[in-house]
């Protein structure tokens, strides 16, 4: 019973994370009309790091870190924060937010493959069947209409998003494999800070701060959401879910991300909901349930 309860809590953390990340594509797209990708990332990481620092102070958690684990944090910060967010922000310059949300659903495929190779996780018929079913749901959503057809081709935006899914799978595996003996909140703070420090020189070089007065009130709201909930809370909750669940099972929740992106796009961009999109979403949910079915 305790194990089931713990797994349910981990599932809730993963669900909240992907919900915030799903909305992030819409918020990022909105802010990129004024800011360049690197300036956006500096502000995101800076706001996220400050929020997490205040949370750590409020909880009276120690920030002490053993030098042995510093390389681990650097690797996670570079891959999971700096590289991942830079690739996605660059991709969103040329593709729609909803398309980005659909593309990220391919990440669990890479995660399961890497989990088998490096974490020796078991592959069951339910897990495979659930993944295939969820992939079918994603396919239905991406082909919901002429303006929603997903075509990789040689479009740089789609290629970048595909690379980001592979990069995220590697990050999730490393986060699980390295097992840094520190609270997930502290790990997330250090990774967010690393992302901030890595992107800050680029903003200084390009004088990105000159665009800040041009931000509208709604764009500032999007930016605060990206910093607090996407760069801060989501990474923290994702790490907490990986402490309990298998990497492949946690990654399966990414199949739900297109749904949150679609809902956000409808509410914020007034996009039309098609029946086939709803059908695809239901199929995705069923697939995720199968992947997380107890062995």
Secondary structure, DSSP 4 states (H G I P E B T S, - for coil): -HHHHHHHHHHHHHHHHHHHHHHHHHHHHHHTTTS-HHHHHHHHHHHHHHHHHHHHHHHT------GGGHHHHHHHIIIIIIIHHHHHHHHTTTS-HHHHHHHGGGHHHHHHHHIIIII-----HHHHHHHHHHHHHHHHHHTSSGGG----TT-HHHHHHHHHHHHHHHHHHHHHHH--SS-HHHHHHHHHHHHHHHHHHHHHHHTGGGGGGG--HHHHHHHHHIIIIIIIIIHHHHHHHHTTS-HHHHHGGGGGHHHHHHHHHHHHH-PPP-HHHHHHHHHHHHHHHHHT---
